[in-house]
Amino acid sequence: MAAAIYGLCMLTALACAWLLLASYARTGHRLLFWSGLCFCGMTLNNLILILDKLVFPAMDLLTLRLVTALISVSLLLYGLIDEKE
């Protein structure tokens, strides 16, 4: 059951990234670009979660997951700050 949930979370993040980046390509709004990059990072984060919990359970990939989440949220934060200016 955990594999299905992890996989669905990754697919949801991928779908969000694809929709946001496709919308950015149509409209050119920069906030859509930064949000799309954030969700690309969250997709990668979910992939690392699957690798950590299901594929390589003996390895601890928590640090890598936290770093990818931090980078993803930082991209969105940068986009929000840049859009405000």
C-alpha positions as CSV (number, residue, x, y, z in Angstrom):
1,M,0.0,0.0,0.0
2,A,2.9,2.4,0.8
3,A,4.3,1.9,-2.7
4,A,1.0,2.9,-4.3
5,I,0.7,6.0,-2.1
6,Y,4.4,7.1,-2.8
7,G,3.8,6.5,-6.5
8,L,0.6,8.5,-6.6
9,C,2.2,11.4,-4.7
10,M,5.1,11.4,-7.2
11,L,2.7,11.3,-10.2
12,T,0.6,14.2,-8.7
13,A,3.7,16.4,-8.2
14,L,4.8,15.5,-11.8
15,A,1.3,16.5,-13.1
16,C,1.4,19.7,-11.2
17,A,4.9,20.6,-12.5
18,W,3.8,19.7,-16.1
19,L,0.6,21.8,-15.9
20,L,2.4,24.8,-14.3
21,L,5.3,24.8,-16.8
22,A,2.8,24.3,-19.8
23,S,0.9,27.3,-18.5
24,Y,4.1,29.3,-18.2
25,A,4.9,28.5,-21.8
26,R,1.5,29.8,-22.9
27,T,1.3,33.0,-20.7
28,G,4.9,33.8,-19.7
29,H,4.1,34.6,-16.1
30,R,7.3,34.1,-14.1
31,L,5.5,32.9,-11.0
32,L,4.2,29.9,-12.9
33,F,7.8,29.1,-13.9
34,W,9.1,29.2,-10.3
35,S,6.2,27.1,-9.1
36,G,6.8,24.6,-11.9
37,L,10.4,24.3,-10.9
38,C,9.3,23.8,-7.3
39,F,7.1,20.9,-8.2
40,C,9.8,19.4,-10.4
41,G,11.9,19.4,-7.2
42,M,9.1,17.9,-5.3
43,T,8.8,15.2,-7.9
44,L,12.4,14.4,-7.5
45,N,11.9,14.4,-3.7
46,N,9.2,11.9,-4.0
47,L,11.3,9.7,-6.3
48,I,14.1,9.8,-3.7
49,L,11.5,8.8,-1.1
50,I,10.5,5.8,-3.1
51,L,14.2,4.8,-3.5
52,D,14.8,5.4,0.2
53,K,11.8,3.4,1.6
54,L,11.2,0.7,-1.1
55,V,14.3,0.1,-3.2
56,F,17.2,0.7,-0.8
57,P,15.7,0.3,2.7
58,A,19.1,-0.3,4.3
59,M,20.4,3.1,3.1
60,D,19.4,6.4,4.7
61,L,18.6,9.0,2.1
62,L,16.9,11.4,4.5
63,T,19.6,14.1,4.0
64,L,19.2,14.0,0.3
65,R,15.4,14.2,0.5
66,L,15.7,17.1,2.9
67,V,18.1,18.9,0.6
68,T,15.9,18.5,-2.5
69,A,12.9,19.7,-0.5
70,L,14.9,22.7,0.7
71,I,16.0,23.6,-2.8
72,S,12.5,23.2,-4.1
73,V,10.9,25.4,-1.6
74,S,13.8,27.9,-1.9
75,L,13.0,28.2,-5.7
76,L,9.4,29.0,-4.9
77,L,10.4,31.5,-2.3
78,Y,12.8,33.2,-4.7
79,G,10.0,33.4,-7.3
80,L,7.6,34.9,-4.8
81,I,10.1,37.5,-3.7
82,D,11.1,38.3,-7.2
83,E,7.5,38.7,-8.3
84,K,6.9,41.1,-5.4
85,E,9.6,43.4,-6.6
